[in-house]
Amino acid sequence: MRGFLGMDDSIPPGYQQIRYRVNIESEEDKDTILAAIEHADRHSPWLYNVKTALDVDREITIKQPSQKG
């Protein structure tokens, strides 16, 4: 949080690692389950975006209220 809040510039503002755990209860065999997970990972836009450095293009439009005098 210190990097995110701008309290310490030596600390990155984002995550350095993401870990997650998947718990599955199924009658399906292990190889079928793992194949389904691998397929989902290969086609997941969220996982792709997290694992890949992306170009970021920001466009800012600021409109000031008109002043009446």
Secondary structure, 3 states (H helix, E strand, C coil): CCCCCCCCCCCCCCCCCCCCCCCCCCCCCHHHHHHHHHHHHHCCHHHHHHHCCCCCCCCCCCCCCCCCC
